[in-house]
């Protein structure tokens, strides 16, 4: 029977019993003593320092940790280290057996299949497994083989192209010369190899969580369980006394200006007096191991006085609502206004006025690389932080103020970014790492779990948009009114910029004489909202384009014709009165219509008793998706498909 008392003691101290593991890794016999709770991914990355395989989720969902165990593809984040005893493990780090790159890796390089690259080691392993099993695999079998792997950047098409190219080279259908770069006189319109691709397809490139320094310590962070509460006391004495703990940090340890932010410096490094959302950092522990740091977190005692929370931005603006920041009246973080012409008069003169409310949801970026970083103090006293920051110059200036150091004594290095999409623009953890490195005089590494990334990182701004549009019977837009309220969450982060861009681009590329736009970002006790692809334009332009479809339906007009009628032309003035000399909007729309084989007509034509569309699943257009599972016994192989076609 397991020793329950021993297990409880290990959990309390962070020191787990050790187990000796003997395993063959990439053709070499390895014997190591490691904590008995390790998984294979921990054994390979933390003990052997083979960092080609990544951990993206810790739940077997993303496939970045894929390895071969006795020749079978497995998720190493789900594999207890005990189960590899006496087995053979194969990782991306030496898949080529010191010969450069495998055919699969060369094909990924040739086809431009890697972007951020974080998923690529797992994709290469899954593709290798598929082609080892069947060198003639058809596209459906390839998709099935990659089904346990996620990519957030490429859209998968180039990955599939790469696997098909590798398949054809491996089975002899295509000469190996196809893997070489094609000469070209011009980069434009030509597939050009990325300089960093070889290091990504082989797993050699280092992301922040892959970095390691001698004498390095590990950080873990205690986060708020409350959306809004006053901190009455923080007792760190028991945590500080735990063997292996080097320091415990709170807001009291910040030597400089304890505020940061992209536009408004309203966020402390760790909560100072008040927590404003679930997941906000309250204290940080720096210890010899991650396990000890986590054990120390459980020993920190925080006394909270819960406060009323605000979770609806419209309610947060009402008189009498709790004020989350003293400088923000009615909890308004940013209000961007655009006024052009006389909207009220134009609406009265319109032949048709269409009103609707549109809502968008908060969205998690879900980059495959969780936040991570490494901080250390150089011999000359310069504090250096390496992390996948998407805004390192601004971060450097903010960090210098936080640390109370001159700018020449603070250095930010942007590590390889394993996906960002705007979500790594905010400096939500680098300050804590720098403080830990200064206080301990040792390097400090911090790696988020996927759950921690979900809880603490910014999301895409959710919007509620009240849209009113006035049109003439011929489809000409005479007035637009957009009132947009967005949940900015507990801190400003990128909210002011998102409000500006959503307002400026919201009415779309249409020539409208009368425009009224309000974009209001509001503080709430929800997770902060920040930058994400399109930076506010996505939400407002989604509403505009959806509204135009609704207007086309009400006018019994072709949606493309409605847009073509109203698009800006040469010499147009934008909604912010910017003159445009040359406008190619109509050219772009005409090209898209031609490429799509657009079948002009009113929306929902079947409801009007008209013939169905003819531009779906036609020549030059992608077939609709079909749902189902791949059954190898029932599906023809690629070779059989070729023979049938012949």
C-alpha positions as CSV (number, residue, x, y, z in Angstrom):
1,X,0.0,0.0,0.0
2,X,1.2,3.6,-0.6
3,X,2.6,5.5,2.3
4,X,-0.1,8.1,2.8
5,X,1.8,9.9,5.5
6,X,4.9,10.1,3.4
7,X,2.9,11.5,0.5
8,X,1.4,14.1,2.7
9,X,4.8,15.1,4.0
10,X,6.2,15.4,0.4
11,X,3.3,17.6,-0.6
12,X,3.8,19.8,2.5
13,X,7.6,20.1,2.0
14,X,7.8,20.0,-1.8
15,X,10.4,17.3,-1.6
16,X,9.2,14.1,-3.2
17,X,10.7,10.6,-2.9
18,X,13.2,9.8,-5.7
19,X,13.0,6.9,-8.1
20,X,15.8,5.6,-10.3
21,X,14.9,5.4,-14.0
22,X,16.9,3.5,-16.6
23,X,15.8,4.2,-20.1
24,X,17.2,4.4,-23.6
25,X,16.8,7.9,-24.9
26,X,17.6,8.6,-28.6
27,X,19.8,5.5,-28.8
28,X,21.8,6.2,-25.6
29,X,21.3,4.5,-22.2
30,X,20.4,6.9,-19.4
31,X,20.1,6.3,-15.7
32,X,18.8,9.1,-13.5
33,X,17.2,9.5,-10.0
34,X,14.2,11.8,-10.3
35,X,11.1,12.8,-8.2
36,X,8.6,10.0,-8.3
37,X,5.8,12.2,-9.5
38,X,7.7,13.2,-12.7
39,X,6.1,12.6,-16.1
40,X,8.1,11.6,-19.1
41,X,8.0,15.3,-20.3
42,X,9.6,16.4,-17.0
43,X,12.2,13.7,-17.2
44,X,13.3,14.6,-20.7
45,X,13.1,18.4,-20.3
46,X,14.1,19.1,-16.7
47,X,16.5,16.2,-16.0
48,X,18.0,15.5,-19.4
49,X,17.7,19.1,-20.7
50,X,16.3,17.9,-24.0
51,X,14.0,20.8,-24.7
52,X,12.9,20.1,-28.3
53,X,9.6,18.6,-27.1
54,X,7.3,21.2,-25.6
55,X,4.6,21.3,-23.0
56,X,1.6,23.3,-24.2
57,X,-1.3,22.1,-22.2
58,X,-0.3,19.4,-19.7
59,X,-3.5,17.6,-20.5
60,X,-2.7,15.6,-23.7
61,X,-4.7,17.9,-25.9
62,X,-2.2,19.9,-27.9
63,X,0.4,17.3,-29.0
64,X,3.4,19.6,-28.5
65,X,4.9,17.0,-26.1
66,X,4.7,14.1,-28.6
67,X,7.4,11.4,-28.4
68,X,8.0,7.8,-29.4
69,X,7.9,5.2,-26.7
70,X,9.1,1.8,-28.0
71,X,8.2,3.1,-31.4
72,X,4.7,4.3,-30.6
73,X,3.6,7.9,-30.7
74,X,2.6,9.0,-27.2
75,X,1.7,12.2,-25.2
76,X,4.6,12.5,-22.8
77,X,2.7,14.9,-20.6
78,X,0.3,12.1,-19.7
79,X,3.0,9.4,-19.2
80,X,4.3,8.8,-15.7
81,X,8.0,8.4,-15.6
82,X,7.7,4.9,-14.0
83,X,6.1,3.6,-17.2
84,X,9.2,4.2,-19.3
85,X,11.4,2.0,-17.1
86,X,13.5,-0.2,-19.5
87,X,11.9,1.3,-22.6
88,X,13.2,3.2,-25.6
89,X,12.3,6.9,-25.9
90,X,12.8,8.9,-29.1
91,X,12.4,12.7,-29.1
92,X,12.6,15.4,-31.7
93,X,16.1,16.4,-30.5
94,X,17.8,13.6,-32.3
95,X,15.2,12.3,-34.8
96,X,17.7,12.8,-37.6
97,X,20.4,10.7,-35.9
98,X,22.9,13.4,-36.4
99,X,22.5,13.6,-40.1
100,X,21.0,17.0,-40.4
101,X,17.2,16.9,-41.0
102,X,14.9,14.0,-41.8
103,X,12.8,14.0,-45.0
104,X,9.8,15.1,-42.9
105,X,11.8,18.0,-41.4
106,X,13.1,19.0,-44.8
107,X,9.6,19.0,-46.2
108,X,8.4,21.2,-43.3
109,X,11.2,23.6,-44.1
110,X,10.5,23.6,-47.8
111,X,6.8,24.2,-47.5
112,X,7.0,27.0,-44.9
113,X,5.0,24.9,-42.4
114,X,6.5,26.6,-39.3
115,X,5.5,30.0,-38.1
116,X,5.9,30.5,-34.3
117,X,7.3,26.9,-34.4
118,X,6.1,25.8,-30.9
119,X,3.8,23.1,-32.2
120,X,6.2,21.9,-35.0
121,X,8.2,19.4,-33.0
122,X,5.0,17.6,-32.1
123,X,3.7,17.9,-35.6
124,X,6.9,16.5,-37.0
125,X,6.7,13.5,-34.6
126,X,3.0,12.9,-35.5
127,X,3.8,13.1,-39.2
128,X,6.7,10.8,-38.8
129,X,4.6,8.3,-37.0
130,X,1.9,8.4,-39.8
131,X,4.4,7.9,-42.6
132,X,6.3,5.2,-40.8
133,X,3.0,3.3,-40.5
134,X,2.0,3.9,-44.1
135,X,4.4,5.6,-46.6
136,X,1.5,5.9,-49.0
137,X,-0.9,7.5,-46.6
138,X,-3.7,9.5,-48.3
139,X,-4.7,13.0,-47.2
140,X,-7.5,11.7,-44.9
141,X,-5.1,9.4,-43.1
142,X,-2.6,12.2,-42.8
143,X,-5.2,14.4,-41.2
144,X,-6.2,11.6,-38.9
145,X,-2.5,11.1,-37.9
146,X,-2.2,14.8,-37.0
147,X,-5.6,14.9,-35.3
148,X,-4.0,14.9,-31.8
149,X,-1.9,18.0,-32.6
150,X,-2.9,21.6,-32.5
151,X,-1.5,24.6,-34.4
152,X,-2.6,28.2,-33.6
153,X,-0.7,29.9,-36.4
154,X,-0.6,28.2,-39.8
155,X,-4.1,27.2,-40.6
156,X,-2.7,23.6,-41.1
157,X,-2.6,23.8,-45.0
158,X,1.2,24.2,-45.2
159,X,1.6,21.5,-42.6
160,X,-0.5,19.1,-44.7
161,X,1.4,20.2,-47.9
162,X,4.7,19.3,-46.1
163,X,3.5,15.9,-45.0
164,X,2.3,15.1,-48.5
165,X,5.6,16.2,-50.0
166,X,7.5,14.1,-47.4
167,X,5.3,11.1,-48.2
168,X,6.0,11.3,-51.9
169,X,9.7,11.6,-51.4
170,X,9.8,8.7,-48.9
171,X,7.8,6.3,-51.1
172,X,9.7,7.3,-54.3
173,X,6.9,9.1,-56.1
174,X,8.9,12.3,-56.0
175,X,12.6,12.8,-56.3
176,X,14.5,14.1,-53.3
177,X,15.4,17.2,-55.3
178,X,11.8,18.4,-54.6
179,X,13.0,19.2,-51.1
180,X,15.5,21.8,-52.2
181,X,14.7,25.5,-52.5
182,X,13.5,26.6,-55.9
183,X,15.6,29.4,-57.4
184,X,13.8,32.7,-58.0
185,X,14.8,36.2,-59.1
186,X,12.1,37.9,-57.0
187,X,10.9,37.2,-53.5
188,X,7.4,38.4,-54.3
189,X,5.0,35.6,-55.1
190,X,7.6,33.0,-54.4
191,X,7.9,30.6,-51.5
192,X,11.0,31.8,-49.6
193,X,12.5,29.7,-46.9
194,X,12.4,31.2,-43.4
195,X,15.8,31.6,-41.8
196,X,14.7,30.2,-38.5
197,X,12.8,27.2,-39.9
198,X,15.6,24.6,-39.5
199,X,15.9,25.3,-35.8
200,X,12.1,25.1,-35.4
201,X,11.6,21.8,-37.3
202,X,14.4,20.1,-35.4
203,X,13.4,21.5,-32.0
204,X,16.7,23.2,-31.6
205,X,15.4,26.7,-31.1
206,X,15.0,27.9,-27.5
207,X,11.8,29.3,-26.1
208,X,11.7,31.0,-22.7
209,X,10.8,27.8,-20.8
210,X,13.7,26.0,-22.5
211,X,16.3,28.3,-21.0
212,X,18.5,27.1,-18.1
213,X,21.2,28.7,-16.1
214,X,23.6,27.4,-13.4
215,X,22.3,28.0,-9.9
216,X,18.9,28.8,-11.2
217,X,15.8,29.2,-8.9
218,X,12.2,28.7,-9.7
219,X,9.2,31.0,-9.1
220,X,5.6,30.3,-8.4
221,X,2.8,32.9,-7.8
222,X,0.0,33.0,-5.3
223,X,-3.1,34.4,-7.1
224,X,-6.4,35.9,-5.8
225,X,-9.4,33.6,-5.4
226,X,-11.6,36.7,-5.2
227,X,-12.8,39.0,-7.9
228,X,-12.8,42.0,-5.6
229,X,-11.4,42.1,-2.1
230,X,-9.4,44.2,0.3
231,X,-6.1,42.7,1.5
232,X,-6.0,43.0,5.3
233,X,-2.8,41.1,5.9
234,X,-0.3,38.8,4.2
235,X,1.7,36.5,6.5
236,X,4.6,34.9,4.7
237,X,6.6,33.7,7.7
238,X,5.8,30.0,7.4
239,X,6.5,30.1,3.6
240,X,9.8,31.9,4.1
241,X,10.9,29.3,6.7
242,X,10.3,26.3,4.4
243,X,13.7,24.7,3.5
244,X,14.6,25.5,-0.1
245,X,12.7,28.8,-0.2
246,X,15.0,31.7,-1.0
247,X,12.6,34.6,-0.9
248,X,8.9,35.5,-0.7
249,X,7.8,38.6,-2.6
250,X,4.8,41.0,-2.1
251,X,4.1,44.5,-3.2
252,X,6.1,45.7,-0.3
253,X,9.3,44.6,-2.1
254,X,8.8,46.9,-5.1
255,X,11.5,49.6,-4.7
256,X,10.3,52.0,-7.4
257,X,7.0,53.1,-8.9
258,X,4.6,50.2,-8.5
259,X,2.5,50.7,-11.5
260,X,2.6,49.7,-15.2
261,X,0.4,49.6,-18.2
262,X,0.6,50.0,-22.0
263,X,-1.5,53.2,-22.1
264,X,-2.5,53.8,-18.4
265,X,-0.1,52.8,-15.7
266,X,-2.8,51.5,-13.3
267,X,-1.6,47.9,-12.5
268,X,0.7,47.0,-9.7
269,X,3.3,44.2,-10.0
270,X,1.4,42.3,-7.3
271,X,-1.8,43.4,-5.7
272,X,-1.3,46.4,-3.4
273,X,-4.1,46.6,-0.8
274,X,-6.8,45.4,-3.2
275,X,-7.4,42.5,-5.6
276,X,-9.5,43.3,-8.6
277,X,-10.0,40.0,-10.4
278,X,-9.7,36.3,-9.8
279,X,-6.1,35.3,-10.7
280,X,-4.4,38.6,-9.8
281,X,-0.9,38.0,-8.4
282,X,-0.7,38.5,-4.6
283,X,2.6,37.1,-3.7
284,X,5.5,35.2,-5.3
285,X,7.8,32.5,-4.0
286,X,11.3,31.8,-5.3
287,X,12.7,28.4,-4.3
288,X,15.2,25.7,-5.3
289,X,12.5,23.7,-7.2
290,X,9.1,24.3,-8.6
291,X,7.7,21.7,-6.1
292,X,9.1,23.6,-3.1
293,X,7.8,26.9,-4.4
294,X,4.3,25.4,-4.8
295,X,4.4,24.0,-1.3
296,X,5.5,27.4,0.0
297,X,2.5,29.0,-1.6
298,X,0.2,26.9,0.5
299,X,1.8,28.3,3.6
300,X,1.1,31.9,2.8
301,X,-1.8,33.2,4.8
302,X,-3.8,36.1,3.3
303,X,-6.7,37.8,5.1
304,X,-9.3,39.2,2.7
305,X,-12.3,41.4,3.1
306,X,-14.5,40.7,0.2
307,X,-16.0,43.7,-1.7
308,X,-18.9,44.0,-4.1
309,X,-18.0,43.0,-7.6
310,X,-18.7,44.5,-11.0
311,X,-19.1,42.1,-13.8
312,X,-21.4,43.9,-16.3
313,X,-19.8,47.0,-17.9
314,X,-23.1,48.7,-18.4
315,X,-23.9,48.3,-14.7
316,X,-20.4,49.5,-13.8
317,X,-21.2,52.9,-15.4
318,X,-24.3,53.5,-13.4
319,X,-24.5,56.1,-10.6
320,X,-23.7,54.5,-7.3
321,X,-21.6,51.7,-8.7
322,X,-18.5,50.7,-6.8
323,X,-15.5,52.7,-8.1
324,X,-12.7,50.3,-9.0
325,X,-10.1,53.0,-9.7
326,X,-10.3,56.5,-8.0
327,X,-9.2,58.3,-11.2
328,X,-11.9,56.7,-13.5
329,X,-15.3,58.3,-13.0
330,X,-18.2,55.9,-13.5
331,X,-15.5,53.2,-14.1
332,X,-14.9,54.5,-17.6
333,X,-11.4,53.6,-18.7
334,X,-11.6,55.2,-22.2
335,X,-14.4,56.9,-24.2
336,X,-13.6,57.5,-27.9
337,X,-16.0,59.7,-29.8
338,X,-16.4,60.3,-33.6
339,X,-18.9,62.9,-34.9
340,X,-19.4,63.7,-38.6
341,X,-22.3,65.5,-40.1
342,X,-25.8,65.4,-38.5
343,X,-26.9,61.9,-37.8
344,X,-30.3,62.7,-36.3
345,X,-31.4,64.7,-39.4
346,X,-30.1,62.1,-41.8
347,X,-31.9,59.3,-39.9
348,X,-35.2,61.2,-40.2
349,X,-34.7,61.6,-43.9
350,X,-33.7,58.0,-44.5
351,X,-36.2,55.6,-46.3
352,X,-35.1,52.7,-44.1
353,X,-33.7,52.7,-40.6
354,X,-32.3,49.3,-39.4
355,X,-31.4,48.8,-35.7
356,X,-29.8,45.8,-34.1
357,X,-27.6,44.8,-31.1
358,X,-24.5,42.7,-31.7
359,X,-22.4,41.1,-29.0
360,X,-19.0,39.5,-29.1
361,X,-17.4,37.3,-26.4
362,X,-14.1,37.5,-24.6
363,X,-11.6,35.2,-26.3
364,X,-8.6,33.4,-25.0
365,X,-5.5,33.7,-27.3
366,X,-4.6,30.1,-26.6
367,X,-1.1,30.5,-27.9
368,X,0.6,27.1,-27.5
369,X,3.5,28.5,-25.5
370,X,2.4,29.4,-22.0
371,X,4.0,32.5,-20.6
372,X,7.5,32.0,-19.3
373,X,10.7,33.9,-18.6
374,X,14.2,33.9,-17.1
375,X,15.6,36.8,-15.1
376,X,19.1,37.3,-13.8
377,X,21.5,40.1,-12.7
378,X,24.6,40.6,-14.9
379,X,28.1,41.1,-13.2
380,X,27.8,44.8,-13.9
381,X,24.5,45.0,-12.0
382,X,22.3,45.1,-15.1
383,X,19.0,43.3,-14.6
384,X,18.2,41.2,-17.6
385,X,14.8,39.5,-18.4
386,X,14.3,37.1,-21.2
387,X,10.7,36.5,-22.1
388,X,8.4,36.3,-25.1
389,X,7.4,40.0,-24.7
390,X,5.7,41.5,-27.7
391,X,6.6,45.1,-26.5
392,X,10.1,44.9,-25.1
393,X,11.1,48.5,-25.5
394,X,8.0,49.7,-23.5
395,X,8.5,46.9,-21.0
396,X,12.1,47.9,-20.5
397,X,11.1,51.5,-19.6
398,X,8.3,50.3,-17.3
399,X,10.6,47.8,-15.6
400,X,13.2,50.5,-14.9
401,X,10.6,52.6,-13.1
402,X,9.4,49.6,-11.1
403,X,12.9,48.6,-10.1
404,X,14.0,52.2,-9.4
405,X,17.1,51.7,-11.7
406,X,18.5,53.8,-14.6
407,X,17.4,52.5,-18.0
408,X,21.0,51.4,-18.8
409,X,20.8,48.9,-16.0
410,X,17.7,47.2,-17.3
411,X,17.7,44.9,-20.3
412,X,14.8,43.1,-21.9
413,X,15.5,40.3,-24.4
414,X,12.7,39.0,-26.5
415,X,12.9,35.2,-26.6
416,X,11.4,33.3,-29.4
417,X,7.6,33.8,-29.2
418,X,5.6,30.6,-29.3
419,X,2.5,32.4,-30.5
420,X,1.3,35.7,-29.1
421,X,-1.5,37.3,-31.2
422,X,-1.2,40.4,-29.0
423,X,-1.6,38.4,-25.8
424,X,2.0,38.9,-24.8
425,X,2.1,42.7,-25.0
426,X,1.3,43.1,-21.3
427,X,4.1,42.9,-18.7
428,X,2.1,40.8,-16.2
429,X,5.0,38.7,-14.7
430,X,8.4,40.1,-15.8
431,X,8.5,42.5,-12.8
432,X,8.1,39.7,-10.3
433,X,11.0,37.7,-11.9
434,X,13.3,40.7,-11.9
435,X,12.6,41.4,-8.2
436,X,13.3,37.7,-7.4
437,X,16.6,37.8,-9.3
438,X,17.7,41.0,-7.5
439,X,16.7,39.8,-4.0
440,X,18.3,36.3,-4.4
441,X,21.2,37.3,-6.6
442,X,20.5,34.2,-8.6
443,X,18.8,33.5,-11.9
444,X,15.0,33.0,-11.6
445,X,12.8,31.1,-14.1
446,X,9.0,31.2,-14.1
447,X,6.8,29.0,-16.4
448,X,3.0,29.3,-16.3
449,X,0.8,26.3,-16.3
450,X,-1.9,26.3,-19.0
451,X,-4.5,26.9,-16.2
452,X,-2.5,29.9,-14.9
453,X,-2.2,31.3,-18.4
454,X,-6.0,31.1,-18.8
455,X,-6.6,32.8,-15.4
456,X,-4.1,35.6,-15.5
457,X,-3.6,36.6,-19.1
458,X,-5.6,39.3,-21.0
459,X,-8.5,38.3,-23.3
460,X,-10.0,39.8,-26.4
461,X,-12.4,42.6,-25.5
462,X,-16.0,41.6,-25.4
463,X,-18.3,44.2,-27.0
464,X,-21.9,45.1,-26.9
465,X,-22.8,47.2,-30.0
466,X,-26.0,49.1,-30.6
467,X,-26.1,49.7,-34.3
468,X,-28.4,52.0,-36.2
469,X,-28.1,52.6,-39.9
470,X,-30.2,54.8,-42.2
471,X,-30.4,54.1,-46.0
472,X,-32.2,55.3,-49.1
473,X,-34.3,52.8,-51.1
474,X,-31.5,52.4,-53.7
475,X,-29.1,51.2,-50.9
476,X,-27.1,54.4,-50.3
477,X,-26.1,54.7,-46.6
478,X,-26.9,58.2,-45.3
479,X,-26.2,57.7,-41.6
480,X,-24.5,55.3,-39.2
481,X,-24.7,55.3,-35.4
482,X,-22.6,52.9,-33.3
483,X,-22.7,52.9,-29.5
484,X,-20.1,50.3,-28.3
485,X,-19.6,49.3,-24.7
486,X,-16.7,47.0,-24.0
487,X,-15.6,45.2,-20.9
488,X,-12.0,46.2,-20.2
489,X,-11.7,44.1,-17.1
490,X,-9.8,45.1,-13.9
491,X,-6.9,47.0,-15.5
492,X,-6.6,49.2,-18.6
493,X,-3.9,47.2,-20.5
494,X,-4.7,47.9,-24.2
495,X,-8.2,49.2,-23.7
496,X,-7.6,52.8,-24.8
497,X,-6.0,51.7,-28.0
498,X,-8.6,49.1,-28.7
499,X,-11.4,51.7,-28.2
500,X,-9.6,54.1,-30.6
501,X,-9.2,51.5,-33.3
502,X,-12.7,50.1,-32.9
503,X,-14.1,53.6,-33.3
504,X,-11.9,54.7,-36.2
505,X,-12.4,51.5,-38.3
506,X,-15.8,50.5,-37.1
507,X,-18.0,52.2,-39.8
508,X,-16.0,50.3,-42.4
509,X,-14.5,51.4,-45.7
510,X,-17.8,53.1,-46.7
511,X,-18.5,56.6,-47.8
512,X,-21.1,57.8,-45.2
513,X,-21.8,61.5,-44.8
514,X,-23.2,61.3,-41.2
515,X,-21.4,59.2,-38.6
516,X,-21.8,58.9,-34.8
517,X,-19.5,56.5,-32.9
518,X,-19.1,56.0,-29.2
519,X,-16.5,53.4,-28.1
520,X,-16.5,53.0,-24.3
521,X,-14.1,50.8,-22.4
522,X,-15.2,50.1,-18.9
523,X,-13.4,48.8,-15.8
524,X,-15.0,45.7,-14.2
525,X,-13.8,42.9,-11.9
526,X,-13.5,40.5,-14.8
527,X,-10.1,39.3,-16.2
528,X,-8.4,42.2,-17.9
529,X,-8.9,42.6,-21.7
530,X,-6.0,43.3,-23.9
531,X,-4.6,43.2,-27.4
532,X,-5.6,40.5,-29.8
533,X,-5.5,40.2,-33.6
534,X,-7.2,43.2,-35.2
535,X,-7.1,45.1,-31.9
536,X,-10.7,46.2,-31.7
537,X,-11.4,46.4,-35.4
538,X,-12.6,42.8,-35.4
539,X,-15.5,43.5,-33.1
540,X,-16.8,46.7,-34.6
541,X,-16.3,45.7,-38.2
542,X,-18.0,42.3,-37.6
543,X,-21.0,44.4,-36.5
544,X,-20.9,46.6,-39.5
545,X,-20.7,43.8,-42.0
546,X,-23.4,41.7,-40.2
547,X,-25.6,44.8,-40.2
548,X,-25.0,45.4,-43.9
549,X,-26.2,41.8,-44.6
550,X,-29.3,42.6,-42.6
551,X,-29.9,45.8,-44.5
552,X,-29.5,44.0,-47.8
553,X,-32.1,41.5,-46.7
554,X,-34.5,44.4,-45.7
555,X,-33.9,46.1,-49.1
556,X,-34.1,42.8,-51.1
557,X,-30.7,43.7,-52.5
558,X,-27.6,41.7,-53.3
559,X,-25.2,42.1,-50.4
560,X,-22.2,42.7,-52.7
561,X,-24.1,45.3,-54.7
562,X,-25.0,47.1,-51.5
563,X,-21.3,47.2,-50.5
564,X,-20.1,48.2,-54.0
565,X,-22.5,51.1,-54.0
566,X,-21.2,52.5,-50.7
567,X,-17.5,51.7,-50.8
568,X,-15.1,54.7,-50.7
569,X,-13.6,55.8,-54.0
570,X,-10.6,57.9,-54.9
571,X,-10.6,61.2,-53.1
572,X,-12.9,60.1,-50.3
573,X,-12.8,61.5,-46.8
574,X,-12.7,59.0,-43.9
575,X,-14.9,59.2,-40.9
576,X,-12.1,61.0,-39.1
577,X,-11.8,63.4,-42.1
578,X,-8.6,61.9,-43.5
579,X,-8.4,62.5,-47.3
580,X,-7.6,59.4,-49.4
581,X,-6.0,60.0,-52.7
582,X,-6.2,56.4,-54.0
583,X,-8.7,53.8,-52.9
584,X,-8.7,50.2,-54.1
585,X,-11.7,48.9,-52.1
586,X,-13.9,48.3,-55.2
587,X,-11.0,46.6,-57.0
588,X,-10.5,44.3,-54.1
589,X,-14.2,43.4,-53.8
590,X,-14.5,42.8,-57.5
591,X,-11.5,40.5,-57.4
592,X,-13.0,38.6,-54.5
593,X,-16.3,38.3,-56.2
594,X,-14.6,36.9,-59.4
595,X,-12.5,34.4,-57.4
596,X,-15.5,33.2,-55.5
597,X,-17.7,32.9,-58.5
598,X,-20.3,34.9,-56.6
599,X,-23.9,34.2,-57.5
600,X,-25.5,37.6,-57.2
601,X,-28.9,37.8,-55.7
602,X,-31.0,38.6,-52.6
603,X,-30.0,36.9,-49.3
604,X,-32.0,33.8,-48.1
605,X,-33.3,33.2,-51.7
606,X,-34.8,29.9,-50.9
607,X,-37.1,31.6,-48.3
608,X,-38.3,33.8,-51.2
609,X,-39.1,30.8,-53.4
610,X,-36.0,31.5,-55.6
611,X,-33.5,28.9,-56.9
612,X,-30.7,27.9,-54.6
613,X,-27.2,29.4,-54.9
614,X,-24.9,28.1,-57.5
615,X,-21.5,29.3,-56.1
616,X,-21.1,26.7,-53.4
617,X,-18.8,23.7,-54.0
618,X,-18.2,24.7,-57.5
619,X,-15.1,24.9,-59.7
620,X,-12.3,26.6,-57.9
621,X,-14.0,26.7,-54.5
622,X,-13.3,24.5,-51.6
623,X,-15.8,21.7,-50.9
624,X,-17.9,22.0,-47.7
625,X,-16.6,20.2,-44.6
626,X,-17.9,16.7,-44.0
627,X,-18.0,15.3,-40.6
628,X,-17.0,11.8,-39.7
629,X,-14.1,9.5,-38.7
630,X,-11.4,8.1,-40.8
631,X,-11.6,4.3,-41.0
632,X,-8.4,2.8,-42.4
633,X,-10.0,-0.5,-43.4
634,X,-12.6,1.3,-45.5
635,X,-10.6,4.1,-47.0
636,X,-8.4,3.6,-50.1
637,X,-4.7,4.4,-49.7
638,X,-3.0,7.2,-51.6
639,X,-1.5,4.6,-53.9
640,X,-4.9,3.0,-54.6
641,X,-6.4,6.5,-55.3
642,X,-3.6,7.2,-57.8
643,X,-4.2,3.8,-59.5
644,X,-7.9,4.5,-59.6
645,X,-7.3,7.9,-61.2
646,X,-4.9,6.4,-63.7
